Amino acid sequence: MKRTMILIVAMVAILFSQSALAQIRFHVGEPVITKVDEVQNEGVAAAAFKIIPLQAYTVNSGGTPWAWWHLNEEFNLRALFTVYGSGTYYTRIKVTDVKTGLFFRYPKEGPYNASEGVVKVITSTPIAAEGDPSFLPRQFIFTYEFKVGTTWKGVSTKVLFY
């Protein structure tokens, strides 16, 4: 009897701990790509096309970096990366619940074209979340992923919702 009760309590705890991701719905808007810096270098331009993710962070409507958010507030997820050579790439966003490890990915978007040379670019995507506030506070990891050829690379930031 004692083992049965322990099993029931453990199963209920697992079910309710994993339901936060299902109770919070994230909405992602269209990404906006802005060039930050461009350096022409003949040696690098001739190299194979690749993307190196550098940093991801969230900003509020004023453009200030922000580590926490309320539900029903729009914010921007930004990713800074470097492009070598020229070619096309895809992007997608992954959202991970820190507590449970559950995650989902938005469908890939693109292809986007990268110009020749070394280019640092900020990709800014508006994100909003809604849902049941009783499942908060909760930490989520937002990962901005880039695909060149068949390889995905990503850069992440942690956000607290409450």
SERO-4910 file (N, C-alpha, C, O; in steps of 0.05 Angstrom, whole numbers):
BEGIN
 pado doro    nc1    nc2    nc3   cac1   cac2   cac3    cc1    cc2    cc3    oc1    oc2    oc3
  Met    A     16    -24      0      0      0      0     18     25      0     12     45    -14
  Lys    A     39     24     16     56     47     18     70     52     -8     73     75    -17
  Arg    A     79     31    -22     92     34    -48     73     45    -69     81     61    -86
  Thr    A     48     36    -67     28     46    -86     24     76    -82     22     91   -102
  Met    A     22     85    -58     18    114    -52     43    130    -61     40    152    -73
  Ile    A     67    120    -57     91    134    -65     91    136    -96     98    157   -107
  Leu    A     84    114   -109     83    114   -139     62    134   -149     68    149   -168
  Ile    A     39    136   -137     18    155   -145     28    183   -141     24    200   -158
  Val    A     39    189   -118     49    216   -112     71    224   -132     72    246   -142
  Ala    A     89    206   -137    111    211   -156    100    216   -184    110    235   -198
  Met    A     81    201   -193     69    204   -220     55    231   -222     57    245   -242
  Val    A     40    239   -201     26    264   -201     46    287   -202     42    307   -217
  Ala    A     67    285   -187     88    306   -187    101    309   -214    105    331   -224
  Ile    A    106    286   -227    119    287   -254     99    299   -274    107    316   -290
  Leu    A     74    292   -273     54    302   -291     51    332   -289     51    347   -309
  Phe    A     49    342   -264     45    371   -260     70    387   -265     68    410   -273
  Ser    A     93    376   -260    118    391   -264    123    395   -294    136    415   -301
  Gln    A    114    377   -311    119    379   -340     98    394   -354    100    399   -378
  Ser    A     76    402   -341     54    414   -355     58    444   -359     42    456   -373
  Ala    A     78    457   -347     82    486   -351     87    493   -380     76    513   -389
  Leu    A    103    477   -394    109    483   -421     83    482   -438     80    498   -457
  Ala    A     66    463   -432     40    461   -446     21    484   -439      4    491   -455
  Gln    A     24    495   -415      6    516   -406     14    544   -415     -2    563   -413
  Ile    A     39    547   -424     49    573   -434     52    571   -464     66    553   -474
  Arg    A     40    589   -479     41    588   -508     58    612   -517     53    635   -510
  Phe    A     78    606   -533     96    626   -544     88    632   -573     81    614   -588
  His    A     89    657   -580     83    666   -607    107    681   -618    118    699   -606
  Val    A    116    672   -642    140    684   -654    132    699   -679    117    688   -696
  Gly    A    142    723   -682    137    739   -706    158    736   -727    176    718   -724
  Glu    A    157    752   -748    176    750   -770    203    761   -761    204    782   -748
  Pro    A    225    747   -767    251    757   -760    259    782   -777    251    784   -800
  Val    A    274    800   -765    284    823   -779    315    821   -778    326    818   -756
  Ile    A    328    823   -801    357    820   -802    369    847   -808    362    861   -827
  Thr    A    388    855   -791    401    881   -793    431    877   -793    442    864   -776
  Lys    A    445    889   -813    475    887   -813    486    906   -792    477    929   -790
  Val    A    505    896   -777    518    912   -756    545    922   -766    552    946   -762
  Asp    A    561    905   -778    588    912   -786    595    895   -810    587    872   -813
  Glu    A    610    906   -828    619    891   -852    648    897   -857    656    920   -859
  Val    A    663    876   -860    692    878   -866    698    861   -890    693    837   -890
  Gln    A    708    873   -911    715    858   -936    743    848   -933    762    863   -927
  Asn    A    747    822   -937    773    810   -934    774    788   -956    759    769   -955
  Glu    A    792    791   -974    794    773   -997    798    744   -989    787    726  -1000
  Gly    A    816    740   -969    822    713   -960    798    699   -948    793    676   -953
  Val    A    783    714   -932    759    702   -919    736    699   -939    722    679   -937
  Ala    A    733    718   -957    711    716   -976    713    691   -993    693    680  -1002
  Ala    A    738    682   -999    741    659  -1015    737    633  -1000    734    611  -1012
  Ala    A    736    635   -973    733    611   -957    704    599   -960    687    612   -971
  Ala    A    701    575   -949    674    563   -950    655    579   -933    662    591   -913
  Phe    A    629    578   -941    608    593   -926    603    579   -899    598    555   -898
  Lys    A    604    595   -878    597    585   -851    587    607   -833    593    630   -838
  Ile    A    572    599   -813    561    618   -793    571    610   -766    569    587   -758
  Ile    A    581    629   -751    590    625   -723    572    640   -705    574    665   -704
  Pro    A    555    627   -689    538    641   -670    555    652   -647    573    639   -637
  Leu    A    549    677   -639    565    690   -618    549    694   -592    559    687   -571
  Gln    A    525    705   -593    511    712   -569    481    714   -575    473    722   -597
  Ala    A    464    707   -556    435    711   -557    426    726   -532    437    721   -511
  Tyr    A    406    743   -535    396    758   -512    368    768   -519    361    770   -543
  Thr    A    353    776   -499    326    787   -503    327    817   -496    342    825   -479
  Val    A    311    833   -511    309    862   -506    280    870   -503    262    857   -515
  Asn    A    275    891   -488    248    902   -486    242    920   -510    258    922   -528
  Ser    A    219    933   -509    211    949   -532    230    973   -536    231    984   -559
  Gly    A    244    981   -516    263   1003   -518    291    995   -528    308   1011   -532
  Gly    A    295    968   -531    320    958   -540    340    951   -518    363    944   -523
  Thr    A    331    954   -493    348    948   -470    348    918   -464    327    905   -464
  Pro    A    372    905   -460    372    877   -453    356    872   -427    357    887   -408
  Trp    A    340    850   -428    322    844   -406    322    814   -401    320    799   -420
  Ala    A    324    806   -376    327    778   -369    300    765   -359    299    741   -356
  Trp    A    280    781   -353    254    770   -344    231    783   -358    233    806   -368
  Trp    A    209    768   -360    186    777   -375    160    769   -361    159    749   -347
  His    A    139    784   -366    112    777   -357     98    765   -381    106    769   -404
  Leu    A     77    750   -376     60    740   -398     47    764   -412     43    785   -400
  Asn    A     40    760   -437     27    780   -454     43    805   -459     32    826   -465
  Glu    A     70    803   -456     87    825   -463    104    816   -487    115    794   -487
  Glu    A    106    833   -507    123    826   -530    152    834   -524    157    856   -513
  Phe    A    171    817   -531    199    824   -529    213    814   -554    201    800   -570
  Asn    A    238    821   -557    253    812   -580    276    794   -571    291    800   -553
  Leu    A    278    771   -585    301    753   -582    321    761   -604    315    761   -627
  Arg    A    345    767   -595    366    775   -615    389    756   -614    396    745   -593
  Ala    A    400    751   -637    424    734   -640    445    748   -656    440    758   -677
  Leu    A    469    748   -645    492    760   -659    509    737   -669    515    718   -655
  Phe    A    516    738   -695    532    717   -707    550    729   -728    545    751   -737
  Thr    A    569    713   -736    588    722   -757    585    704   -781    582    679   -778
  Val    A    585    716   -805    583    700   -829    609    702   -845    620    724   -849
  Tyr    A    619    679   -853    643    678   -870    635    668   -897    620    649   -900
  Gly    A    645    682   -918    638    675   -945    610    685   -952    600    704   -940
  Ser    A    597    672   -971    570    680   -979    554    654   -985    566    634   -993
  Gly    A    528    656   -981    511    633   -986    484    637   -973    477    659   -966
  Thr    A    469    615   -970    443    617   -958    442    600   -932    458    581   -929
  Tyr    A    425    608   -914    422    594   -888    393    596   -879    377    612   -890
  Tyr    A    386    579   -859    360    579   -847    362    585   -818    384    582   -806
  Thr    A    340    594   -805    340    599   -777    316    585   -765    296    580   -778
  Arg    A    317    579   -739    294    570   -724    299    576   -694    322    581   -686
  Ile    A    278    575   -679    280    581   -650    271    556   -634    251    543   -641
  Lys    A    286    550   -613    280    528   -595    274    539   -568    289    556   -558
  Val    A    252    530   -555    245    539   -528    246    515   -510    234    494   -515
  Thr    A    262    517   -488    266    495   -470    257    503   -442    265    525   -432
  Asp    A    241    486   -428    234    491   -401    257    481   -383    264    457   -384
  Val    A    270    499   -368    294    491   -352    287    470   -332    303    452   -327
  Lys    A    264    472   -319    257    454   -297    253    425   -307    263    406   -294
  Thr    A    240    421   -329    233    394   -338    251    384   -361    253    360   -366
  Gly    A    264    403   -375    280    395   -398    264    391   -423    275    386   -445
  Leu    A    237    395   -422    220    393   -446    226    416   -464    232    438   -455
  Phe    A    224    412   -490    229    433   -509    212    429   -534    201    408   -539
  Phe    A    209    451   -549    197    449   -576    212    469   -594    225    488   -585
  Arg    A    210    463   -620    224    480   -639    203    492   -658    184    478   -666
  Tyr    A    206    517   -665    190    529   -686    200    519   -713    224    512   -715
  Pro    A    183    518   -733    193    510   -760    215    529   -770    216    552   -763
  Lys    A    233    518   -786    255    534   -797    243    555   -815    223    552   -828
  Glu    A    258    578   -817    251    600   -835    275    606   -853    298    602   -845
  Gly    A    269    614   -876    290    621   -895    283    608   -922    260    600   -926
  Pro    A    301    607   -940    329    614   -937    335    644   -937    321    659   -951
  Tyr    A    355    652   -922    365    679   -922    392    679   -936    407    660   -935
  Asn    A    398    701   -950    423    704   -964    443    720   -947    435    741   -935
  Ala    A    467    712   -945    488    726   -931    507    737   -952    515    723   -971
  Ser    A    515    762   -949    533    775   -969    562    766   -964    569    755   -943
  Glu    A    578    770   -985    606    762   -984    622    778   -964    616    802   -959
  Gly    A    642    766   -952    659    780   -933    652    770   -905    639    750   -901
  Val    A    662    785   -885    656    779   -857    634    798   -847    639    822   -847
  Val    A    611    788   -840    589    805   -832    578    797   -805    572    773   -800
  Lys    A    576    816   -787    563    811   -761    535    821   -764    530    844   -772
  Val    A    516    804   -758    488    810   -762    472    805   -737    477    786   -723
  Ile    A    452    822   -732    434    816   -710    407    808   -722    396    822   -738
  Thr    A    398    784   -715    371    775   -723    353    780   -699    358    770   -677
  Ser    A    332    796   -703    314    803   -681    286    791   -688    275    797   -709
  Thr    A    276    775   -670    250    762   -674    232    770   -651    238    764   -628
  Pro    A    208    782   -656    190    788   -635    176    763   -624    167    746   -639
  Ile    A    175    761   -597    163    737   -584    144    747   -563    150    767   -548
  Ala    A    121    734   -560    103    740   -538     94    713   -527     95    693   -540
  Ala    A     86    713   -501     77    688   -489     51    694   -474     47    715   -462
  Glu    A     33    674   -474      8    676   -459      4    649   -446     16    629   -454
  Gly    A    -15    649   -427    -21    623   -415    -30    626   -386    -39    647   -378
  Asp    A    -28    605   -371    -37    603   -344    -15    613   -325      6    600   -322
  Pro    A    -18    637   -312      3    647   -295      8    631   -269     28    635   -256
  Ser    A    -10    612   -263     -6    596   -239     18    577   -243     28    566   -223
  Phe    A     27    573   -267     50    556   -273     77    571   -272     98    560   -277
  Leu    A     75    596   -265     99    614   -264    106    619   -235     88    616   -218
  Pro    A    130    627   -228    153    633   -245    165    608   -257    164    587   -246
  Arg    A    177    612   -280    190    590   -295    212    601   -312    210    622   -324
  Gln    A    234    586   -313    257    594   -331    255    579   -357    249    555   -357
  Phe    A    259    593   -378    260    581   -405    287    588   -418    297    610   -413
  Ile    A    297    570   -434    320    576   -450    311    580   -479    298    563   -490
  Phe    A    318    603   -491    312    608   -519    338    604   -534    358    616   -528
  Thr    A    337    587   -554    360    581   -571    354    590   -600    334    582   -611
  Tyr    A    372    607   -610    370    615   -638    388    597   -654    413    596   -649
  Glu    A    378    581   -673    393    562   -687    396    570   -717    378    582   -728
  Phe    A    420    565   -728    426    571   -756    434    546   -770    449    529   -759
  Lys    A    424    542   -794    431    518   -810    445    526   -836    434    542   -852
  Val    A    468    516   -840    483    519   -865    488    491   -875    501    474   -861
  Gly    A    478    484   -898    480    457   -908    462    439   -892    438    442   -891
  Thr    A    474    419   -878    458    401   -862    464    405   -832    453    390   -815
  Thr    A    481    424   -825    490    428   -797    475    451   -783    474    473   -794
  Trp    A    463    445   -760    451    466   -744    470    474   -721    482    457   -708
  Lys    A    473    500   -717    489    511   -695    471    531   -681    454    544   -693
  Gly    A    474    533   -654    456    551   -639    470    567   -618    492    560   -610
  Val    A    456    588   -609    466    604   -587    441    610   -569    420    615   -580
  Ser    A    445    609   -543    422    609   -524    423    631   -504    445    643   -498
  Thr    A    400    637   -493    398    656   -470    375    645   -452    356    633   -461
  Lys    A    378    651   -426    358    642   -406    340    665   -399    350    688   -394
  Val    A    314    660   -398    294    681   -391    276    671   -369    268    648   -369
  Leu    A    270    688   -350    252    682   -328    225    694   -334    223    718   -338
  Phe    A    204    677   -335    176    687   -337    163    686   -310    166    666   -296
  Tyr    A    150    708   -302    135    708   -277    111    726   -278     96    728   -259
***
